[in-house]
Amino acid sequence: MVFSSVIFLFYFLPVMLVAYLVAPRSWRNLLLLGGSLLFYGWGEARYLWLILLSICGNYLFGLLLGCSRGRRLTVTLAVVFNLSLLGLFKYAGMFSETAEYFADRPLPALERFKSIALPLGISFFTFQAMSYVIDVYRGHVPVERRPLRLATYIVMFPQLIAGPIVRYESVYAELRSRRLSPELFAKGVRIFILGLASKVLIANAVSVPADGIFGLPVEELSFSLAWVGAVSYMLQIYFDFAGYSWMAIGLGYMLGFHFPKNFDLPYTACSVADFWRRWHISLSTWFRDYLYIPLGGNRHGTVRTGMNLVLVFLLCGLWHGASWTFVLWGAYHGGFLLGERLFRDRSPRFPVLLRHGYAMVVVLFGWVLFRADSITHADGLWRAMLGFYSGGEHYTVPRFLPPDHLVALVVGLLLCGPVPVIWSRLRVSVDGRVLDLARVIASAVLLILCAASLASGTYNPFIYFRF
């Protein structure tokens, strides 16, 4: 079940919200847990046992960390437990295929690992569970002795399958007592509809030319068609994932929780480092706090800092998917981040537009690698973007970018930076009552358009659904 589906919007969510709002406060965590397990089990019932195992294992590790002895061993075992689940169910197939490639023959002993299906959201709920036990070990949060609260935290449906990665310390107090108010609920509804519209009206529309162009033989791509495909995917992944994050944050407000911001106009960045401060913020800060800083961060000289940075981004790439293209994508970004750090004080100060252009070209070529089926495919797409192929007469830009998809692409480009930046400056001069009325009207119109689009069976993929 995903947020941008008829069954969620018109069946699950209304029933869940009504039951939640009328239930006594002491019942709300139990109701939220039950609804979240139903939400997860709807699309992945066969792996409910896995998420329950994660809850029980991390709850027991938390209790053991409350003891005064063996705390370092306990947290080590907790990390091994969580990474073992992630490694078995997400990466066993990838490493089995790699082993067979280097062995140059089938390896029957590894055959069973290649058929393991990837559980929904395993990367997200595993990282959340790990952050809990590590923070207990560090003394940032107390041991949670009530299993209901920890279980609710790990499987809370708004951010269960696609983030943001919520840390226990940020919702610790609200799991015990949270305030529901009409103002907070209304704010949540507005943010949810904004995210839904981003996903349904923009991401879904630009996904059609992106998928069509990426599916062509690279030799058939002209320079312009390759760029249309790359830009379409660049917008798709942003409005798809950011839209889902906004929906999660909005749902959190409706339920009385405050989830962290996950995107901050990443396509306005003027460097790769700035991009990662704005893109998937909860993941970037997770790797920073639980891996980069414990490895030494930038405290042990240039060489050690570079090694830490590249290792973190190799693992960041691997986190995104069980494929070597993702690992290379992480190394690609890590290399640019290392270069920016090394030459930060020795390079001239270029104009803002030039720095922004550099960052976006780097990010765009990186997204091509992220989306490509293989490293060879990515290489061919890059060559097409650089004009190495003339393309065939059969495949033209208008064929893949009809007027409605062109409108979505242009609107998406405007909403990536220029419009929000301009609006943030103008909104202070708008009368509050007029602004509230405009928000209500805009939300109603967007919701109607989204409902119409979903009811018509429009193409509705979700990129991060299997991360």
Sequence and secondary structure as in RCSB ss.txt:
>XXXX:A:sequence
MVFSSVIFLFYFLPVMLVAYLVAPRSWRNLLLLGGSLLFYGWGEARYLWLILLSICGNYLFGLLLGCSRGRRLTV
TLAVVFNLSLLGLFKYAGMFSETAEYFADRPLPALERFKSIALPLGISFFTFQAMSYVIDVYRGHVPVERRPLRL
ATYIVMFPQLIAGPIVRYESVYAELRSRRLSPELFAKGVRIFILGLASKVLIANAVSVPADGIFGLPVEELSFSL
AWVGAVSYMLQIYFDFAGYSWMAIGLGYMLGFHFPKNFDLPYTACSVADFWRRWHISLSTWFRDYLYIPLGGNRH
GTVRTGMNLVLVFLLCGLWHGASWTFVLWGAYHGGFLLGERLFRDRSPRFPVLLRHGYAMVVVLFGWVLFRADSI
THADGLWRAMLGFYSGGEHYTVPRFLPPDHLVALVVGLLLCGPVPVIWSRLRVSVDGRVLDLARVIASAVLLILC
AASLASGTYNPFIYFRF
>XXXX:A:secstr
  TTSHHIIIIIHHHHHHHHHHS GGGHHHHHHHHHHHHHHHHHGGGHHHHHHHHHHHHHHHHHHTSSSSHHHHH
HHHHHHHHHHHIIIIIHHHHHHHHHHHHTS  GGGGGGGG    TTHHHHHHHHHHHHHHHHHTSS     HHHH
HHHHH GGGTTT     HHHHHHHHH     HHHHHHHHHHHHHHHHIIIIIIHHHHHHHHHHHTS GGG  HHH
HHHHHHHHHHHHHHHHHHHHHHHHHHHHHHT       S GGG SSHHHHHHHSSHHHHHHHIIIIITTTTTTSS
HHHHHHHHHHHHHHHHHHHH SSHHHHHHHHHHHHHHHHHHHTTTTS    HHHHHHHHHHHHHHHHHHHHSSSH
HHHHHHHHHHTT     TT  HHHHS HHHHHHHHHHHHHTTHHHHHHHHHGGGS HHHHHHHHHHHHHHHHHHH
HHHHHTT     GGGG 
